[in-house]
Amino acid sequence: MRIGVIGAMQIEVDNLKASMSDISTKEYSGVTYVCGTIGDKEVVAAVCGIGKVFAAICAEAMILEFHVDYVINIGVGGTLCKELGVMDVAVADKVVQHDMNTTPLGDPVGLLSGINEVYLPTDEKMCRLLSSCLAEKGIHYHVGTIATGDLFVSTPEQKTKIHERFDAIACEMEGGSIGHVCYVNKVPFAILRSISDGEGASMDYATFAEKAALQSILVVIDFIQRADELQA
């Protein structure tokens, strides 16, 4: 079994690398892929960069060059709901690209032309296993739609619009495009986001990033160690 982990921050991949054995690296399209093992599982980890295009480049290479069986995307997101505050976690049961808009052609907002879907479902077993790992660590999480776009969503008006239009619980800039790539390649995927704003937003970003990265990787390591459950 080979599991791909796509992170948003270098600190996330560095934390994961510290738990890996038999490490090697390869580079494709300017992205460095760290390969190794955790227990009996093969792991490929990379930092994708910011935005949908970088994320898609990373995911496509991970699938076609490293032939991963599963893809997990971790990172930071903004809350769109009252249930999530700072250091809580959003787990996607589906993803949507909120900035896709071909409505002048009669399409609904968010429709992905060519596959004719607005929402792309994450893998149910991966979602359940991630939720179980979070619950066992006592980390507050919420499952729902995560919305992606090439836009740093910062105003209450933007947040309300995306939440009401897509019933999304969190927003970010990579997960939907990674999901898109996985969907067309028929690779199961999961998206997890540590929330950086909302209730409890008093710590500085550097402190938050370090804590969020460590929290995410501890969950991912548990997920990898229990990944045989995905094939049960």
C-alpha positions as MATLAB code, in Angstrom:
seq = 'MRIGVIGAMQIEVDNLKASMSDISTKEYSGVTYVCGTIGDKEVVAAVCGIGKVFAAICAEAMILEFHVDYVINIGVGGTLCKELGVMDVAVADKVVQHDMNTTPLGDPVGLLSGINEVYLPTDEKMCRLLSSCLAEKGIHYHVGTIATGDLFVSTPEQKTKIHERFDAIACEMEGGSIGHVCYVNKVPFAILRSISDGEGASMDYATFAEKAALQSILVVIDFIQRADELQA';
ca = [
       0.000    0.000    0.000;
       1.318    3.439   -0.946;
      -0.171    6.580    0.580;
       0.388   10.069   -0.794;
       0.354   13.036    1.578;
       0.121   16.525    0.095;
       0.796   19.327    2.546;
       0.448   23.065    2.343;
       3.404   23.881    4.593;
       7.002   22.649    4.613;
       6.772   22.131    8.365;
       4.066   19.511    7.784;
       6.225   17.446    5.440;
       9.276   17.901    7.702;
       7.285   16.585   10.670;
       6.117   13.591    8.648;
       9.633   12.948    7.302;
      10.890   12.631   10.887;
       8.712    9.509   11.277;
       9.740    7.928    7.952;
      12.458    5.344    7.249;
      14.362    4.508    4.043;
      13.998    8.063    2.788;
      14.686    9.193   -0.780;
      13.660   12.258   -2.754;
      12.709   12.982   -6.350;
      11.685   16.183   -8.068;
       9.053   16.724  -10.743;
       7.877   20.106  -12.056;
       9.683   21.902   -9.266;
       8.023   19.858   -6.497;
      10.150   17.684   -4.210;
       8.611   14.325   -3.316;
       9.853   12.626   -0.157;
       9.517    8.841   -0.316;
       9.879    6.456    2.614;
       8.079    4.050    4.884;
       6.099    4.267    8.107;
       5.789    0.759    9.483;
       4.872   -1.459    6.543;
       3.276    1.390    4.537;
       5.005    3.238    1.719;
       4.544    6.997    1.948;
       5.109    9.784   -0.582;
       4.915   13.330    0.796;
       5.154   16.726   -0.892;
       4.452   20.412   -0.378;
       2.253   21.475   -3.268;
       2.428   25.260   -3.044;
      -0.441   27.731   -2.927;
      -3.398   27.622   -5.291;
      -5.281   25.222   -7.496;
      -2.768   24.884  -10.331;
       0.208   24.054   -8.100;
      -1.982   21.617   -6.177;
      -3.137   19.879   -9.354;
       0.437   19.608  -10.682;
       1.514   17.979   -7.440;
      -1.393   15.536   -7.290;
      -1.064   14.468  -10.930;
       2.644   13.692  -10.573;
       2.045   11.865   -7.303;
      -0.511    9.633   -8.995;
       1.205    9.052  -12.345;
       4.855    8.914  -11.224;
       4.520    7.338   -7.774;
       1.337    5.303   -8.291;
      -0.139    6.058   -4.870;
      -3.223    4.122   -3.801;
      -4.632    6.913   -1.626;
      -4.120   10.679   -1.367;
      -4.523   12.754    1.803;
      -4.353   16.533    1.565;
      -3.693   18.439    4.789;
      -3.308   22.140    5.445;
      -4.911   25.264    6.836;
      -8.396   26.564    6.145;
     -10.814   29.280    7.180;
     -14.009   28.485    9.021;
     -17.363   29.085    7.345;
     -19.500   27.783   10.203;
     -20.067   28.328   13.899;
     -19.025   24.761   14.726;
     -15.356   25.353   13.856;
     -12.842   27.653   15.570;
      -9.081   27.942   15.802;
      -7.246   24.566   15.948;
     -10.455   22.666   15.210;
     -10.376   20.440   12.131;
     -12.600   20.304    9.063;
     -12.865   16.925    7.349;
     -14.353   16.924    3.866;
     -17.056   14.515    2.828;
     -17.038   16.360   -0.478;
     -15.223   19.250   -2.144;
     -16.361   22.063   -4.417;
     -14.522   24.740   -6.394;
     -16.381   27.896   -5.422;
     -14.695   30.058   -8.071;
     -15.783   27.892  -11.032;
     -18.519   29.860  -12.775;
     -19.933   29.172  -16.216;
     -23.428   30.376  -15.333;
     -23.757   32.424  -18.576;
     -23.886   29.032  -20.329;
     -26.769   27.946  -18.122;
     -24.635   25.929  -15.702;
     -24.935   25.977  -11.919;
     -22.162   27.772  -10.025;
     -19.290   25.401   -9.303;
     -19.978   23.003  -12.185;
     -16.784   21.318  -13.387;
     -17.159   21.223  -17.143;
     -16.187   17.914  -18.685;
     -17.180   15.809  -15.711;
     -20.424   17.726  -15.106;
     -20.224   17.612  -11.330;
     -20.380   20.401   -8.765;
     -19.464   18.354   -5.688;
     -16.805   15.637   -5.701;
     -17.113   13.086   -2.880;
     -14.144   12.119   -0.777;
     -13.599    8.448   -0.012;
     -16.058    7.335    2.683;
     -13.666    4.884    4.353;
     -10.856    7.456    4.444;
     -13.214   10.049    5.893;
     -14.385    7.645    8.604;
     -10.834    6.613    9.496;
      -9.646   10.223    9.725;
     -12.641   11.049   11.913;
     -11.827    8.108   14.160;
      -8.186    9.219   14.491;
      -9.292   12.748   15.392;
     -11.852   11.532   17.923;
      -9.325    9.266   19.640;
      -6.986   12.249   20.086;
      -9.784   14.388   21.486;
      -9.508   16.881   18.616;
     -12.720   18.743   17.865;
     -13.699   18.225   14.212;
     -16.636   18.669   11.888;
     -17.410   16.815    8.654;
     -18.868   18.596    5.631;
     -18.161   20.342    2.348;
     -14.828   22.108    1.952;
     -14.788   24.856   -0.688;
     -11.699   25.657   -2.763;
     -10.833   28.684   -4.851;
      -7.929   30.828   -6.026;
      -8.969   33.499   -3.561;
      -7.911   34.256    0.010;
     -11.327   34.503    1.641;
     -11.090   37.155    4.339;
     -14.297   39.169    4.602;
     -17.537   38.155    6.342;
     -19.411   38.827    3.096;
     -17.224   36.376    1.157;
     -17.558   33.744    3.866;
     -21.329   34.063    4.049;
     -21.703   33.862    0.274;
     -19.672   30.649   -0.020;
     -21.335   29.054    2.990;
     -24.851   29.823    1.799;
     -24.190   28.881   -1.825;
     -22.485   25.537   -1.171;
     -23.323   24.744    2.475;
     -19.550   24.644    3.030;
     -17.985   24.401    6.485;
     -14.497   25.650    5.532;
     -12.629   27.245    2.651;
      -9.082   26.982    1.336;
      -7.087   27.068   -1.920;
      -6.001   23.524   -2.875;
      -8.272   20.665   -1.811;
     -10.877   20.931   -4.550;
      -8.318   20.743   -7.336;
      -6.531   17.810   -5.686;
      -9.921   16.139   -5.428;
     -10.541   16.914   -9.112;
      -7.289   15.216  -10.137;
      -7.973   12.212   -7.910;
     -11.538   11.940   -9.220;
     -10.532   11.757  -12.886;
      -7.738    9.295  -12.042;
     -10.044    7.169   -9.850;
      -7.799    7.468   -6.789;
      -9.486    7.655   -3.345;
      -8.773   10.912   -1.529;
      -9.394   12.737    1.738;
      -9.080   16.412    2.711;
      -8.311   17.673    6.222;
      -7.966   21.317    7.256;
      -6.854   22.870   10.547;
      -8.871   26.027   11.123;
      -6.922   29.280   11.462;
      -9.693   31.726   12.355;
     -13.002   32.017   14.148;
     -13.544   31.369   17.838;
     -10.264   31.498   19.773;
      -8.306   33.457   17.149;
      -5.797   35.092   19.475;
      -2.484   33.330   18.815;
      -0.089   34.681   16.176;
       0.069   32.832   12.862;
       3.577   31.389   13.365;
       2.500   29.783   16.640;
      -0.714   28.520   15.066;
       1.109   27.086   12.019;
       3.537   25.113   14.173;
       0.777   23.699   16.377;
      -1.530   22.967   13.443;
       1.226   21.212   11.479;
       2.116   18.974   14.404;
      -1.533   18.177   15.094;
      -2.190   17.286   11.448;
       0.846   15.045   11.137;
       0.081   13.132   14.332;
      -3.371   12.412   12.905;
      -1.923   11.428    9.521;
       0.604    9.080   11.124;
      -2.212    7.361   13.032;
      -4.177    7.162    9.785;
      -1.228    5.570    7.957;
      -0.648    3.046   10.733;
      -4.328    2.045   10.602;
      -4.640    2.176    6.799;
      -5.197   -1.593    6.511;
      -8.698   -0.825    7.817;
      -9.411    0.831    4.455;
      -9.213   -2.557    2.765;
     -11.261   -4.450    5.349;
];
